């Protein structure tokens, strides 16, 4: 009788544990958010600037998306739109969508940033 009770307890325990693991697997994974500090570290690292005294400053995070974040940077009083991909790759060139629309130019127009010399 003790063996039957133990077997029933073990089966119930493992079923409950499996249900708990299934619930954990279904819960959404929080996506990382880009903070001003992390954006500044990414920009300083990509431009090989001193992180304690960077020449290029992250002024604003426009779109905080873990896949493609849009930021405004400033260097020598010249503002530019920049992009951070997958929270680690940084670039300032023009970005086009699949329809050929220049996203960088659109963001510059939206935020009143002159194209300048880039």
N, C-alpha and C positions, 0 to 999 in steps of 0.2 A: 504494500500500500504506500509506503514511504517512497519507493522507487517511482510509482505512478505519479504521486504528487510532485516529486522533483522533476520528472520528465515534463509534466504539464506546466510547471513554473518556468523551466528553461525555454520551452517553445513560446510561451507568452512573452517572456523577457526579450527573446530575439526578434519576435514580431514587432514589439513596441520599439525596439532599437532600430529596426529596419524602417519603420514608419517615421521615426525621428530623423533618420538620415535622408529619407525621401523628402521630408519637409525642408530640411536644410538645403538640399539640392535645388528645390524649387524657389527658394527665397532669392530675390534679386541681389546681384553682386553690386555693391556701390561703386560707381565710376569715380575715378580720381578727378579732383577739381584742381584747376590751375590757379594758384595763388600768385600774388604779385612777387613774393619772395622766390617761388619756384620758377616763375617766368624769368625773373632777373638772373637766376642761376643758369638757366638754359641759354639765355642770350649771351651772358658773359662768357660762358664756356664755349659757345660756338664761335664767338668773335675773339677768343683767347685774350680776354681782358681780365684785369685783376678783379676778382669778385668783391673785394672789400672797398674798392674805389673804381667802379666801372665808368667808362666814358659814354657808353650807350645805356640810357635809362629806359626801363619799361614804364611808360606813363599811364597806360590804361589797358585793361583787358576788355575787348569789345564782345567777343563771343567765346564763352568758356565751354568748349566741347572737348572731350578727352581724345577724340580723333583728329580734329582740326580746330585749333584755337586761333582767333584773330586778336592781335595786340597792336598798340601804337607805341613805337619807340621814338626816342629823341636823342640826337647826337649833334653837338654844335648848333643848337637851336633849330635844327632841321628835323621835322617829324616825318615818319614813314609808317606805312602799314607793314606789319610783319606777320608771319605765320608760324605756328608751332604744331607739328604733326606728331601724333602719338606721344605727347608729353616729353619729347626729347629732341626732335629734329627741328631746326630753326632756319628760316630763309626769308629774304626780303624781296625777291623777284616777283614778277607778275604771276598770278595764279588764275588759270582759266577753268571754267566748268566744262561739262561735256557738251554744251551747246556753243562753246566758243566765247562766252561772255567773260570779260576781264573782271574778275572779282576784286582784285587789288584796286583797280581804277574806280570801281563802284564804291568801295569802302572809303577811298580817299575823297571822292565827291561827297559822300554822305557825311563825312566828318570834317569837311572843309580843309583838307590837307592839300597843299600845292604839290604837284609832281616834282618840282625842284630839278635837281641834276641827276636823278637816278633813271 
